[in-house]
Amino acid sequence: MGRGIRMVSSLRVLPLLLFIVGSIFNAGCMGVGEDEVTLSVGYTRSNGTVVEEYVDGELISKTVVTIDFDFTKTEASTPFEFGIRDNEGQLSYEQNGKVISVGFSEHGIWDLTAFARSENGVEATEEIVIRIELRIEWEEEGTYDPKPLVIDSVSEFSDVPASSILIHSKVENPVLIENIGGGREVEISWALIDEIGIVCQSQKGYVDEGEEVSWNTVHFGTYEVHELHIEYEEGQDYIDVSQTVYIQYPDTYETDPASVN
């Protein structure tokens, strides 16, 4: 994604409601008894990945995971309302008829409750667990002093911690003058540093002109914020940096998707 992308406040999806409520519909359903609610909610997936893109240390885009919840087959003997409850109140949503589209902007294990409630107060519920992971894409060009990449693997609302942090970091020493060269070897070092300044992992690298060097690692200490540093140890050439970081969660923490037939 290019550098010319304009930053807008909508990159951050703000908390909206403690719960999402659909419209009230007349029921009159033949298959539902008196003062009864039959909840049926369909969804085609229960996981996704938020993607954040950074250029030269600045956030330029953030994609939100959207999952549709279909209440078309929900029935009741009287008019009813339906919706999705979230105890943390951090969901954004849109509604189209009996389908509620929920936007997830933060990584973590989301515990949701789908519900339908009749006008007489009779309610049916279904617990739904959604797994949202995070991928960070990071680019810097022409630098002697790469910026630290902050890795916040701590979810503010999830009781389940992230399982791992996957890091792929690549440093390139571009050709100084095309077809002529003239550049020199660059020495760098990587360091993954925790909140109190302890180096959890580190790696040295050497990269000649026109070449690249990578560091791939996994870290399981996900209970605190880390920073990924690249130190320019020795050399005279500018370097380009390309990094991808994944914050992952156990795939056992999600509800099997259902679908409305």
N, C-alpha and C positions, 0 to 999 in steps of 0.2 A: 504494500500500500504506500502511495507516494507521500512526500512530505507536505504537499499542499492541502491536505485534508484539514478542514476547519474544525477546531475543537468546539463542541457545544455542550451545554449543561446536561443534555439528555444522555450523555455517555454514562452518567450515574443514574440508575433507575431507583427512584426514591420509594421508601415504604408508603403504601397507600392505606390499606385497611386491615383490620384484625381478621376479617373474614370476607369472603366473596359470596354474594347472595344473588341468585337468579330471580327472574320475574315470577310472579304467581300465575299459575295456569289452572283453568277449570279441568277437572278430572273426568268424573262420570264414567270410569273404566269398568268394563264388565267383569274383569278378572280380579278385582279388588273388593274385599269385604268392607263392611261398614266400619268407619273410623280406622282405616288401615292404610299404611304407606309401604309401597314396595320400591326400594331403591335399586336402580341399575345404572351404573356409571361406567362408561367405556373409555379407554385410553390406549394408544398404540405403543407407547414407550414410557419407561419410568427412570430414564437417566439422560444425561446430556453433558456437554462441556461448554462452559463460558470461555470465550477467547478474548484476551487483551493484547493489543498491539502497541508497541512502543517504538519511537524513533528518537534517537539521541536522548533517551531518558524521559521523554514526554509521552504520555498516553494519547494516542491518536484515534483509537477506536475500541469499542467493547461490544461484543455480541451477547445477547441475552437468549437463554434457552427457553423456548415456548412449547408447552405441552397442552394439548386440547383434552378436555374432559367432557364427554358426551352424556347428557342426562335424558336423551330422547325416550328411552324405555322405562323411565321412572314413572310410577303411577300412584295415585291416591284416590280415596273415595270422596274427598272434598278438595277445593282449590289448595295448592301447596306452593311453597317456595323451596328452592334448592341452592346449593352452593358448595364452596370449599372453604374450610376454616384452617387458619394457620395461627398457632399460638404466639408466634413472634411478630406477626403483623408486618411482614416485609414483602408481601406478594404484590405484584402488579397484574392487572388482568383486563381482558376485553370479553364481552359477551355477544354472541350471535345466536339468537333463538335459544335453544336448549344446550348449546355448546359454550363452555367457558374456557377461554385460552389464558393460561397462567404463565407469566414471565418470571423466570428465575435468574437473578443477576449476580448472585453470590454462590460460591462453592460450599458444599456441605451436604449432610443428610437431612432432608426436609421431611418432617412428620406432619402429614396433612390429614384432615378429616373431611370426607365427602358426606353431605347430608341432604335429606329431604324432610320437610316438616309441613304437616297439614295445618289448616287454619284452626283446627281444634287442639293443636299442640302436640299431636302424635309425630314422633320423629324416628327416622331410620338413619343409621350412619355406617360408614365404611372407612377403615383406616388405610391410608395410602402412604408409602414411603418412597421418596424420590431421591436419587443419587445424582448430585451435580458436581462435576470436577472442573478444574481450571487449567487452561493452557496459556502461557505467556510467550509471546513472540517479541524478540528484542533485536533491534538493529542499530548499529553505530558505524559511521564511516569517517575515515580520515582523522584519527585521534591518536594522541600520545597518552591520554589519560581517560580510559574508559570509566563510565559512571557505574556505581554499584547497582546491582539489580536486587530490589527488595522482594523477598519471597515470604508472603504472609500465608502460612499454611493453617492458621488458627481460625476456625469458624466461630463467629460470635454467638451462634444459636444452636449449633449441632452438638449433641452429646457424644457423637461418634467422631473420634479424631481421624484425620487423614492417615492413610496407610503408608504412603511414601511420597518422596519428592524425586522426580526424574529430571536430570539435567543433561542437556546436550549443548555444549558451548564450542563455537568455532572461531578461530582468529586467523585472518588472512593478511599477508604482507603483499599488497598489490605492487605490480611492476611500476617503478618510479617513472621511467620514460619508455613508452611502448616501442618494442623492437630494439631497444638500446640497452635498457637496464640501468645499472648504476646504483641500485639499492644494496642494502646490507642485511645480514641476519639480525633478527630481533629476538631477544629473550624475554619471556613473559612468565607469570605465575598466576595460577588460579587459587582462590581460597573461598571456602564456604564458612561464614562466620556467624555465630549465634548472638543472642541479644546482649550478652555480657562480654563480648569480644573474644571468645574462645574460638580458635580455628578448628572446625569439625573435620574438614577434609581439605587437602591441598594438592596441587600438581604443578610441576614446572613444564615449560614447553619452549621449543626453539623453532622459528619459522624463517626460512630463506625467502628472498624476494621472489614473488610470483607463486609462492607456495602457501599452504594453510596447515594448521594443526588444530586438533580437537581434543576436548575432554568430555567423556561420557561417564556419568556416575549416578548412583542412587543413594538417597539418604532417608533413614527411617525415623529420625528425630523430628517429628512434626508438631510437637507441643509448643513451639515458640517460633517467633519471626527470625528469619535468617537474611543475610545479604551475601550475594555472589559477587566477589571482587576479581578483577583482572588487573594485575600490576604490571606496568611496563618497566622491566628490570634494566634492559640494556639495548641500545640500537639507536638509529636515527630516522628510520622510516615510519610514516604513518601506518596504522593498522586499521582494518575493518573487523567489526565484531558482529557475529550472528549467533543468537542464543534462543533455545526453546526450553521452557520449564513446564513440567506437568505436576499438578497436585492431584493425587489419586486417592480414592476411597475404596474400601472393600466392596466387591460386587455382591456380597451376600446381603448388604443393607439396601435392598430395594424390593418393591412389590412387583410380582409378575404382572406384566401388562394385561389388561382385559380389552375386549373389543365388542362393540355393539353390532350385532348381526342384523 
